[in-house]
Amino acid sequence: MESTQQSDQARSAEHRRRELLEAADRVVLRDGPGASMNAIAAEAGITKPILYRHFGDKGGLYRALAQRHTDALLGALRAALDAPADRRQRVEATLDTYLAAIEARPQVYRFLMHPTDTAAGDEQKIDVGPHTAPLLRRLGEELAKVIAERVDLSPEGEVWARVWGHGIVGMMFAAGDWWLGERPCDRKELVRSLADLLWGRLAVAADREGGPGF
């Protein structure tokens, strides 16, 4: 009986936590990096101390939201990589999936990746550095696993897969961050250009022009 009660309490707490994260998502979509604990508590219809009880502080809430969105993004990336298409098409689909995600919810992306000053008297801004690096590492490791599973490499393949996984994630992050801020081209053109780079276009161009390459 006691075990059943504990199980019910755990399910109830998980359900409540999910509701609070959904409220936080709504505020982040509206306010972006400036989303405050006060606004999130109000959106959820609770007091701020109750919100603190669930997440500890704004950093704890940030980590929970980062986990939530990273899980969703990884699921979408895996689906793109597993799509029944040739390798080049899957590469483009993977790049497009990431860029489409940050384009569709730029406020969420900025909340997760960029700090901001908050209103006077409200919470201090989050130092995203300690949080962003693990998030990007997780994406890199997950992509490395997919590469290792799908590409026949040498005996050193595991290391190569990790190098490529983290390198691709770093490229997507840096290029996507720049593109989202400046919008110098449409998403389709950016995807094609990045896929060309991954496909060895840079090396081919350097060989053709007699340059030193990289």
LOSE-602325 format. One record per residue (C-alpha): residue number from 1; x, y, z. Coordinates in steps of 0.02 Angstrom, whole numbers, always signed. Example, Ala and Ser with C-alpha at 12.3 -4.5 7.8 and 13.67 -1.06 7.14 Angstrom:
2
+-----+--------+--------+--------+
|   i |     c1 |     c2 |     c3 |
+-----+--------+--------+--------+
|   1 |   +615 |   -225 |   +390 |
|   2 |   +684 |    -53 |   +357 |
+-----+--------+--------+--------+
This chain:
214
+-----+--------+--------+--------+
|   i |     c1 |     c2 |     c3 |
+-----+--------+--------+--------+
|   1 |     +0 |     +0 |     +0 |
|   2 |   +139 |   +120 |    +48 |
|   3 |   +232 |    +80 |   -114 |
|   4 |    +74 |   +119 |   -215 |
|   5 |    +54 |   +286 |   -127 |
|   6 |   +235 |   +331 |   -160 |
|   7 |   +213 |   +285 |   -344 |
|   8 |    +56 |   +393 |   -357 |
|   9 |   +145 |   +538 |   -272 |
|  10 |   +293 |   +522 |   -392 |
|  11 |   +175 |   +523 |   -543 |
|  12 |    +82 |   +673 |   -473 |
|  13 |   +246 |   +768 |   -443 |
|  14 |   +306 |   +727 |   -619 |
|  15 |   +141 |   +785 |   -692 |
|  16 |   +150 |   +947 |   -594 |
|  17 |   +330 |   +975 |   -648 |
|  18 |   +279 |   +950 |   -829 |
|  19 |   +139 |  +1077 |   -810 |
|  20 |   +261 |  +1204 |   -737 |
|  21 |   +383 |  +1176 |   -880 |
|  22 |   +243 |  +1204 |  -1005 |
|  23 |   +200 |  +1367 |   -916 |
|  24 |   +384 |  +1416 |   -922 |
|  25 |   +387 |  +1377 |  -1108 |
|  26 |   +242 |  +1494 |  -1139 |
|  27 |   +329 |  +1635 |  -1047 |
|  28 |   +495 |  +1603 |  -1136 |
|  29 |   +406 |  +1606 |  -1305 |
|  30 |   +336 |  +1776 |  -1257 |
|  31 |   +482 |  +1855 |  -1164 |
|  32 |   +635 |  +1763 |  -1228 |
|  33 |   +794 |  +1778 |  -1123 |
|  34 |   +707 |  +1904 |  -1010 |
|  35 |   +584 |  +1774 |   -946 |
|  36 |   +577 |  +1792 |   -756 |
|  37 |   +531 |  +1674 |   -615 |
|  38 |   +395 |  +1800 |   -565 |
|  39 |   +316 |  +1792 |   -737 |
|  40 |   +329 |  +1602 |   -745 |
|  41 |   +251 |  +1582 |   -572 |
|  42 |   +109 |  +1699 |   -623 |
|  43 |    +81 |  +1602 |   -785 |
|  44 |    +72 |  +1439 |   -685 |
|  45 |    -46 |  +1516 |   -557 |
|  46 |    +71 |  +1486 |   -410 |
|  47 |   +186 |  +1587 |   -299 |
|  48 |   +371 |  +1601 |   -333 |
|  49 |   +421 |  +1501 |   -177 |
|  50 |   +323 |  +1353 |   -246 |
|  51 |   +417 |  +1369 |   -411 |
|  52 |   +581 |  +1372 |   -314 |
|  53 |   +526 |  +1215 |   -222 |
|  54 |   +516 |  +1122 |   -388 |
|  55 |   +672 |  +1191 |   -474 |
|  56 |   +779 |  +1272 |   -340 |
|  57 |   +818 |  +1432 |   -436 |
|  58 |   +816 |  +1502 |   -612 |
|  59 |   +970 |  +1398 |   -654 |
|  60 |   +876 |  +1240 |   -606 |
|  61 |   +729 |  +1291 |   -714 |
|  62 |   +848 |  +1329 |   -857 |
|  63 |   +926 |  +1155 |   -844 |
|  64 |   +754 |  +1074 |   -845 |
|  65 |   +700 |  +1172 |  -1000 |
|  66 |   +866 |  +1135 |  -1086 |
|  67 |   +841 |   +949 |  -1054 |
|  68 |   +662 |   +958 |  -1121 |
|  69 |   +710 |  +1047 |  -1282 |
|  70 |   +869 |   +948 |  -1310 |
|  71 |   +771 |   +785 |  -1297 |
|  72 |   +647 |   +847 |  -1427 |
|  73 |   +785 |   +908 |  -1543 |
|  74 |   +882 |   +745 |  -1530 |
|  75 |   +725 |   +648 |  -1575 |
|  76 |   +700 |   +755 |  -1729 |
|  77 |   +884 |   +741 |  -1780 |
|  78 |   +880 |   +551 |  -1763 |
|  79 |   +724 |   +544 |  -1872 |
|  80 |   +810 |   +649 |  -2006 |
|  81 |   +965 |   +538 |  -2002 |
|  82 |   +857 |   +381 |  -2014 |
|  83 |   +750 |   +444 |  -2159 |
|  84 |   +746 |   +332 |  -2314 |
|  85 |   +855 |   +441 |  -2425 |
|  86 |  +1032 |   +447 |  -2491 |
|  87 |  +1172 |   +507 |  -2378 |
|  88 |  +1182 |   +684 |  -2447 |
|  89 |   +994 |   +707 |  -2426 |
|  90 |  +1003 |   +645 |  -2247 |
|  91 |  +1145 |   +766 |  -2209 |
|  92 |  +1041 |   +910 |  -2278 |
|  93 |   +887 |   +851 |  -2184 |
|  94 |   +985 |   +845 |  -2021 |
|  95 |  +1055 |  +1021 |  -2045 |
|  96 |   +883 |  +1085 |  -2094 |
|  97 |   +802 |  +1004 |  -1941 |
|  98 |   +918 |  +1097 |  -1823 |
|  99 |   +901 |  +1263 |  -1913 |
| 100 |   +713 |  +1246 |  -1929 |
| 101 |   +701 |  +1216 |  -1742 |
| 102 |   +794 |  +1375 |  -1694 |
| 103 |   +703 |  +1474 |  -1829 |
| 104 |   +532 |  +1416 |  -1769 |
| 105 |   +565 |  +1460 |  -1586 |
| 106 |   +699 |  +1596 |  -1584 |
| 107 |   +648 |  +1658 |  -1413 |
| 108 |   +674 |  +1485 |  -1338 |
| 109 |   +842 |  +1472 |  -1426 |
| 110 |   +897 |  +1642 |  -1358 |
| 111 |   +839 |  +1596 |  -1183 |
| 112 |   +943 |  +1437 |  -1188 |
| 113 |  +1097 |  +1508 |  -1273 |
| 114 |  +1111 |  +1692 |  -1229 |
| 115 |  +1113 |  +1782 |  -1061 |
| 116 |  +1021 |  +1945 |  -1032 |
| 117 |  +1003 |  +2074 |   -896 |
| 118 |   +839 |  +2055 |   -803 |
| 119 |   +728 |  +2188 |   -730 |
| 120 |   +781 |  +2277 |   -571 |
| 121 |   +734 |  +2180 |   -416 |
| 122 |   +710 |  +2019 |   -513 |
| 123 |   +824 |  +1868 |   -526 |
| 124 |  +1002 |  +1886 |   -584 |
| 125 |  +1039 |  +1834 |   -761 |
| 126 |  +1093 |  +1656 |   -793 |
| 127 |  +1275 |  +1625 |   -834 |
| 128 |  +1239 |  +1511 |   -982 |
| 129 |  +1421 |  +1458 |  -1004 |
| 130 |  +1416 |  +1314 |   -879 |
| 131 |  +1249 |  +1256 |   -952 |
| 132 |  +1275 |  +1279 |  -1139 |
| 133 |  +1436 |  +1178 |  -1149 |
| 134 |  +1357 |  +1018 |  -1078 |
| 135 |  +1207 |  +1041 |  -1192 |
| 136 |  +1318 |  +1053 |  -1347 |
| 137 |  +1425 |   +908 |  -1285 |
| 138 |  +1271 |   +801 |  -1267 |
| 139 |  +1218 |   +841 |  -1445 |
| 140 |  +1394 |   +804 |  -1506 |
| 141 |  +1402 |   +635 |  -1418 |
| 142 |  +1230 |   +583 |  -1481 |
| 143 |  +1275 |   +630 |  -1660 |
| 144 |  +1440 |   +536 |  -1642 |
| 145 |  +1344 |   +378 |  -1594 |
| 146 |  +1236 |   +394 |  -1749 |
| 147 |  +1389 |   +420 |  -1861 |
| 148 |  +1477 |   +269 |  -1784 |
| 149 |  +1323 |   +161 |  -1814 |
| 150 |  +1295 |   +214 |  -1994 |
| 151 |  +1467 |   +248 |  -2068 |
| 152 |  +1595 |   +109 |  -2092 |
| 153 |  +1756 |   +185 |  -2025 |
| 154 |  +1930 |   +120 |  -1985 |
| 155 |  +1980 |    +38 |  -1819 |
| 156 |  +1997 |   +216 |  -1754 |
| 157 |  +1818 |   +247 |  -1808 |
| 158 |  +1750 |   +284 |  -1634 |
| 159 |  +1871 |   +429 |  -1613 |
| 160 |  +1835 |   +493 |  -1789 |
| 161 |  +1648 |   +482 |  -1758 |
| 162 |  +1665 |   +586 |  -1599 |
| 163 |  +1775 |   +714 |  -1687 |
| 164 |  +1649 |   +728 |  -1828 |
| 165 |  +1498 |   +729 |  -1711 |
| 166 |  +1564 |   +871 |  -1604 |
| 167 |  +1631 |   +963 |  -1756 |
| 168 |  +1464 |   +957 |  -1846 |
| 169 |  +1371 |  +1015 |  -1691 |
| 170 |  +1494 |  +1157 |  -1668 |
| 171 |  +1472 |  +1208 |  -1849 |
| 172 |  +1282 |  +1202 |  -1838 |
| 173 |  +1282 |  +1303 |  -1677 |
| 174 |  +1402 |  +1439 |  -1737 |
| 175 |  +1327 |  +1454 |  -1911 |
| 176 |  +1149 |  +1447 |  -1846 |
| 177 |  +1182 |  +1578 |  -1712 |
| 178 |  +1256 |  +1697 |  -1841 |
| 179 |  +1118 |  +1662 |  -1968 |
| 180 |   +976 |  +1686 |  -1843 |
| 181 |  +1046 |  +1856 |  -1797 |
| 182 |  +1086 |  +1922 |  -1971 |
| 183 |   +979 |  +1821 |  -2093 |
| 184 |  +1099 |  +1848 |  -2240 |
| 185 |  +1016 |  +1709 |  -2339 |
| 186 |   +866 |  +1593 |  -2329 |
| 187 |   +873 |  +1430 |  -2233 |
| 188 |   +879 |  +1322 |  -2389 |
| 189 |  +1034 |  +1413 |  -2453 |
| 190 |  +1120 |  +1398 |  -2285 |
| 191 |  +1082 |  +1212 |  -2277 |
| 192 |  +1152 |  +1185 |  -2451 |
| 193 |  +1311 |  +1285 |  -2412 |
| 194 |  +1344 |  +1192 |  -2249 |
| 195 |  +1311 |  +1024 |  -2333 |
| 196 |  +1435 |  +1072 |  -2470 |
| 197 |  +1565 |  +1107 |  -2335 |
| 198 |  +1534 |   +939 |  -2251 |
| 199 |  +1538 |   +854 |  -2420 |
| 200 |  +1715 |   +910 |  -2454 |
| 201 |  +1676 |  +1058 |  -2566 |
| 202 |  +1810 |  +1161 |  -2478 |
| 203 |  +1947 |  +1033 |  -2511 |
| 204 |  +1892 |  +1009 |  -2691 |
| 205 |  +1893 |  +1197 |  -2721 |
| 206 |  +2066 |  +1214 |  -2645 |
| 207 |  +2134 |  +1074 |  -2753 |
| 208 |  +2058 |  +1148 |  -2910 |
| 209 |  +2128 |  +1321 |  -2875 |
| 210 |  +2299 |  +1258 |  -2824 |
| 211 |  +2279 |  +1330 |  -2650 |
| 212 |  +2347 |  +1255 |  -2489 |
| 213 |  +2177 |  +1202 |  -2423 |
| 214 |  +2155 |  +1177 |  -2236 |
+-----+--------+--------+--------+
